[in-house]
């Protein structure tokens, strides 16, 4: 994942991610979870993927077919709007 990738969270419960990723292997994929943290660093919830294809609704996946290419990754998500004012930071867990 390249510098400059960002999550944007909105008070209405919508969320969006915009970033660029690549891999050193062909036919790979990025998997990402975005946790919402309070001021003590406690996890309050996650950004939810409304288009999840498995049971893990907090997982986002980007296929990377060719290791020579960089891929722009733009996704939409949802958060609990009741948490918005309590969110202090996020923790991103991602891997290929």
Buried (B, 14 or more C-beta within 10 A) or exposed (E): BEEEBEBEBEEEBEBBBEBBBBBEEEEBBBEBBBBBBEEEEEEBBBBBBEEBEEEEBBBBBBEBEEEEEEBEBEBEBBBBEEBBEBBEEBEBEBEB
